[in-house]
Amino acid sequence: MKEIKNVIICGLGAVGSIYAEKIENCHCADLRVLVDKQRLERYTQNPIIMNGKPLNFNYILPDANDFKADLIIIATKFDGLNDAIKNLENFVKDDTIILSLLNGVISEEIIAEVYGWDKLLLSYFMCPSAVRNGRSITQDGRGKIVFGAKNSENSHKQNLVKEFFDKVGIYYEVPEDMEYALWLKYMLNVSTNQPTAVLNLKFGEMFNNNKFMEYNYGLMQEVQAIAKAKGIKNVETMIPKAQMALKNMNSDGMTSMLQDVLAKRKTEVEIFAGTMIKLGEKYNISVPYNKLMKEKIELIEANYQ
């Protein structure tokens, strides 16, 4: 493959919609949005609204066999990942590149079990301003995709994605150590998404609560210990960098998990606290803060009406 021309996006939440709109508007690629029959009917009759504008895409069903993707962007929630992997089967070719924008540190491993590491780049999405309310999504365009090759064998794919993002106008960053960057984002998610969802705090309220910030630090320490056990390099710098990143958040903004709780949607606690608990058992590392978070958030979900 010399350049990326055919693109599939799987997942039309806040993240998937942002990039589907960008790619659609650039007119430099053939975009398909992968949906099942139920979502096809829903999106056709009631389109996603982005900053007040209805979004209409070229949708494709899983059983289609006349389209092969150069690039696949997976932007589902974690509980939709297995269905996404299955539904993508007809569209993957030998040199397809796959980006998973899911939160957490395990989605690439799950995808690689089916399609192989040779097709995957490590990646995540950063956008503190994206807010979803039902079908309506509001964002100010400041989001970016952070991505990179897990090993040098995939450097060509990394360059192809950079060229494509430049063409489309997608903001991105390619860190020197992508695994470190992925775990740094995970630290931010684990330490901030979960307790703000439990306590219903915006970023500004979080910063002004000293007791909260002590708890935030305890969660960061647990992630740091697991990252060190996993062999991630330079873990001693993670907490200061995470704390610095938090200071740049919009004080009126709220985490995606708090948005989920307020909308009574299923949260991603399983890929945050759930994964931490499993890795803690694997490496014999105590994670009491994450155990408490899992219990509290599961209680909140059980109370949904």
Legacy VTK file of the C-alpha trace (Angstrom):
# vtk DataFile Version 3.0
C-alpha trace
ASCII
DATASET POLYDATA
POINTS 305 float
0.000 0.000 0.000
1.420 3.380 -1.036
-1.258 5.545 0.548
-4.455 5.257 2.569
-7.572 5.580 0.406
-10.268 3.313 1.883
-11.233 3.898 5.524
-13.671 2.251 7.913
-14.743 3.747 11.225
-16.415 1.460 13.723
-18.283 3.275 16.496
-20.212 6.556 16.231
-19.944 7.882 19.755
-18.252 11.174 20.571
-14.867 9.972 19.288
-15.896 8.094 16.149
-18.198 10.894 15.019
-15.439 13.501 15.256
-13.143 11.603 12.889
-15.862 10.325 10.592
-16.873 13.953 10.001
-13.284 15.070 9.367
-12.570 12.286 6.876
-15.921 12.743 5.139
-15.349 16.482 4.723
-11.834 16.171 3.302
-13.046 14.281 0.187
-9.637 12.591 0.022
-10.691 9.081 1.056
-13.523 6.630 0.547
-15.109 6.399 4.014
-17.498 3.750 5.310
-19.027 3.713 8.780
-19.578 0.144 9.939
-22.940 -0.468 11.631
-25.374 -3.301 12.260
-28.925 -3.222 10.860
-30.393 -1.772 14.034
-27.931 1.140 14.113
-28.310 1.691 10.365
-32.017 2.315 10.855
-31.414 4.498 13.912
-28.703 6.683 12.333
-30.615 7.026 9.074
-33.818 8.164 10.771
-32.170 10.149 13.589
-28.624 11.219 12.596
-25.908 12.067 15.088
-25.763 15.839 15.674
-22.242 17.353 15.783
-22.115 20.973 17.012
-25.701 21.404 15.858
-25.190 19.832 12.408
-26.710 16.439 11.420
-24.125 13.907 10.238
-24.939 11.624 7.307
-22.420 8.987 6.292
-21.989 6.150 3.837
-22.829 3.210 6.088
-21.769 -0.390 5.525
-23.116 -3.600 7.054
-20.894 -6.436 8.337
-21.934 -8.843 5.564
-20.787 -6.559 2.728
-17.989 -8.088 0.657
-17.154 -5.364 -1.868
-14.940 -3.094 0.274
-11.453 -3.591 1.709
-10.012 -1.100 4.180
-6.547 0.428 4.131
-7.231 1.950 7.557
-9.691 0.880 10.247
-10.403 3.122 13.239
-12.181 1.378 16.117
-13.940 3.870 18.389
-16.525 1.754 20.186
-16.951 1.384 23.929
-15.108 -1.591 25.413
-18.265 -3.685 25.705
-18.676 -3.358 21.927
-15.122 -4.399 21.042
-15.742 -8.117 20.505
-18.666 -7.400 18.168
-16.523 -4.874 16.296
-13.719 -7.405 15.826
-16.175 -9.953 14.446
-17.980 -7.450 12.200
-14.730 -6.234 10.610
-13.750 -9.636 9.237
-14.847 -8.976 5.632
-12.929 -5.693 5.374
-9.437 -6.653 6.576
-6.732 -7.370 3.993
-3.057 -8.294 4.337
-1.801 -4.713 4.714
-4.764 -3.162 6.572
-3.774 -0.797 9.409
-5.886 -0.854 12.586
-6.080 1.914 15.198
-8.003 1.305 18.411
-9.024 4.549 20.135
-10.548 2.744 23.102
-9.523 3.711 26.604
-7.349 1.316 28.588
-4.300 -0.767 27.740
-5.739 -4.079 26.578
-7.844 -3.450 23.453
-4.866 -3.841 21.093
-3.976 -7.170 22.694
-7.533 -8.418 22.154
-7.593 -7.267 18.523
-4.134 -8.739 17.864
-5.360 -12.176 18.951
-7.602 -12.159 15.852
-5.809 -9.983 13.288
-2.166 -10.034 14.438
0.189 -7.366 15.782
1.489 -6.655 12.279
-1.741 -4.748 11.506
-1.864 -2.718 14.709
-0.479 0.599 15.832
-0.801 1.563 19.497
-3.078 4.578 19.864
-5.431 6.608 22.005
-7.589 9.720 21.785
-7.266 12.946 23.768
-10.089 15.510 23.802
-10.992 17.133 27.127
-13.796 19.138 25.525
-15.916 16.440 23.832
-19.363 16.123 25.425
-22.063 13.697 24.356
-25.718 14.134 25.303
-27.862 11.486 23.656
-27.437 11.921 19.874
-25.859 15.364 20.292
-22.075 15.823 20.442
-20.300 19.085 21.213
-16.540 19.563 20.761
-14.225 22.421 19.939
-11.781 20.655 17.602
-8.898 20.451 20.093
-8.808 16.651 20.154
-5.862 14.652 18.889
-4.892 11.046 18.234
-1.683 9.848 19.860
-0.262 6.816 18.046
2.890 4.919 17.246
4.352 1.596 16.213
4.884 -1.050 18.866
8.043 -2.123 17.026
10.180 -0.999 14.107
8.527 -3.492 11.751
5.421 -1.280 11.699
7.232 2.034 11.112
6.037 2.086 7.472
2.421 1.876 8.642
3.075 4.664 11.133
4.319 6.902 8.307
1.309 6.093 6.119
-1.053 7.151 8.912
0.917 10.380 9.495
0.644 11.240 5.798
-3.080 10.511 5.817
-3.753 12.551 8.962
-1.807 15.469 7.490
-3.969 15.295 4.378
-7.229 15.137 6.342
-6.243 17.719 8.944
-6.382 15.393 11.934
-4.269 16.576 14.859
-1.908 13.885 16.096
1.211 13.158 18.107
3.768 10.377 17.656
5.701 9.896 20.938
9.178 8.418 21.095
7.930 5.715 23.487
4.341 4.871 22.592
3.933 2.211 25.280
4.909 4.750 27.937
2.433 7.266 26.468
-0.337 4.655 26.458
0.233 3.867 30.138
0.412 7.554 31.019
-3.052 8.054 29.478
-4.237 4.976 31.346
-2.977 6.496 34.608
-5.015 9.625 33.902
-8.138 7.571 33.161
-7.843 5.288 36.173
-7.053 8.073 38.636
-9.532 10.672 37.384
-12.453 9.110 35.484
-13.399 6.729 38.256
-13.433 8.958 41.365
-15.058 11.898 39.535
-17.830 9.520 38.432
-18.354 8.371 42.019
-18.313 11.882 43.525
-19.892 13.815 40.619
-17.039 16.336 40.348
-15.967 18.490 37.410
-12.246 19.102 36.876
-12.231 22.411 38.718
-14.086 20.932 41.701
-11.628 18.058 41.712
-8.562 20.328 41.859
-10.012 22.315 44.788
-10.653 19.195 46.877
-7.444 18.243 48.698
-8.835 14.947 49.942
-9.837 14.015 46.403
-6.357 14.796 45.110
-4.856 12.526 47.788
-7.078 9.726 46.497
-6.152 10.612 42.928
-2.476 10.224 43.884
-3.128 6.802 45.463
-4.719 5.552 42.245
-1.763 6.877 40.252
0.656 4.997 42.506
-1.183 1.739 41.834
-0.963 2.243 38.051
2.717 3.141 38.362
3.432 -0.103 40.265
1.640 -2.224 37.639
3.383 -0.403 34.771
6.761 -1.087 36.376
5.889 -4.784 36.723
4.870 -4.827 33.035
8.308 -3.504 32.061
7.266 -0.019 30.982
10.299 2.282 30.965
10.731 5.519 32.957
7.716 4.891 35.217
9.184 7.213 37.871
8.259 10.195 35.664
4.640 9.148 35.120
2.971 10.696 38.161
4.502 14.199 37.748
3.567 14.183 34.047
0.024 13.001 34.793
-0.417 15.688 37.427
0.825 18.326 34.980
-1.621 17.106 32.321
-4.535 17.394 34.749
-3.731 21.052 35.375
-4.379 21.764 31.682
-7.935 20.439 31.809
-10.882 22.822 31.431
-12.155 23.490 34.966
-15.775 23.305 33.756
-15.185 20.031 31.916
-16.061 16.577 33.129
-14.632 13.115 32.545
-16.244 10.715 30.084
-17.111 8.323 32.918
-18.955 11.055 34.826
-20.857 11.809 31.602
-21.759 8.111 31.385
-23.000 8.010 34.996
-25.088 11.168 34.588
-26.636 9.719 31.416
-27.082 6.337 33.166
-24.948 4.570 30.576
-22.758 1.557 31.276
-19.293 2.776 32.292
-15.833 1.516 31.371
-14.964 0.520 34.945
-14.030 -2.960 33.741
-11.129 -1.694 31.615
-9.951 0.629 34.368
-10.383 -0.874 37.851
-11.245 -4.302 36.444
-7.999 -4.532 34.482
-6.005 -3.139 37.417
-7.398 -5.798 39.741
-6.555 -8.601 37.295
-3.032 -7.291 36.741
-2.593 -6.805 40.488
-3.400 -10.473 41.014
-1.029 -11.463 38.204
1.919 -9.475 39.609
1.006 -9.854 43.305
0.518 -6.093 43.706
-2.106 -4.681 46.068
-4.634 -2.293 44.435
-7.090 -1.322 47.224
-8.026 2.030 45.675
-9.110 0.366 42.443
-11.026 -2.362 44.282
-13.031 0.323 46.069
-13.652 2.178 42.813
-14.986 -0.969 41.142
-17.380 -1.635 44.012
-18.653 1.955 44.119
-19.175 2.311 40.364
-20.905 -1.060 40.098
-23.250 0.068 42.894
-23.997 3.261 40.966
-24.758 1.279 37.794
-26.986 -1.113 39.731
-29.033 1.906 40.891
-29.832 3.101 37.355
-33.580 3.367 36.788
LINES 1 306
305 0 1 2 3 4 5 6 7 8 9 10 11 12 13 14 15 16 17 18 19 20 21 22 23 24 25 26 27 28 29 30 31 32 33 34 35 36 37 38 39 40 41 42 43 44 45 46 47 48 49 50 51 52 53 54 55 56 57 58 59 60 61 62 63 64 65 66 67 68 69 70 71 72 73 74 75 76 77 78 79 80 81 82 83 84 85 86 87 88 89 90 91 92 93 94 95 96 97 98 99 100 101 102 103 104 105 106 107 108 109 110 111 112 113 114 115 116 117 118 119 120 121 122 123 124 125 126 127 128 129 130 131 132 133 134 135 136 137 138 139 140 141 142 143 144 145 146 147 148 149 150 151 152 153 154 155 156 157 158 159 160 161 162 163 164 165 166 167 168 169 170 171 172 173 174 175 176 177 178 179 180 181 182 183 184 185 186 187 188 189 190 191 192 193 194 195 196 197 198 199 200 201 202 203 204 205 206 207 208 209 210 211 212 213 214 215 216 217 218 219 220 221 222 223 224 225 226 227 228 229 230 231 232 233 234 235 236 237 238 239 240 241 242 243 244 245 246 247 248 249 250 251 252 253 254 255 256 257 258 259 260 261 262 263 264 265 266 267 268 269 270 271 272 273 274 275 276 277 278 279 280 281 282 283 284 285 286 287 288 289 290 291 292 293 294 295 296 297 298 299 300 301 302 303 304
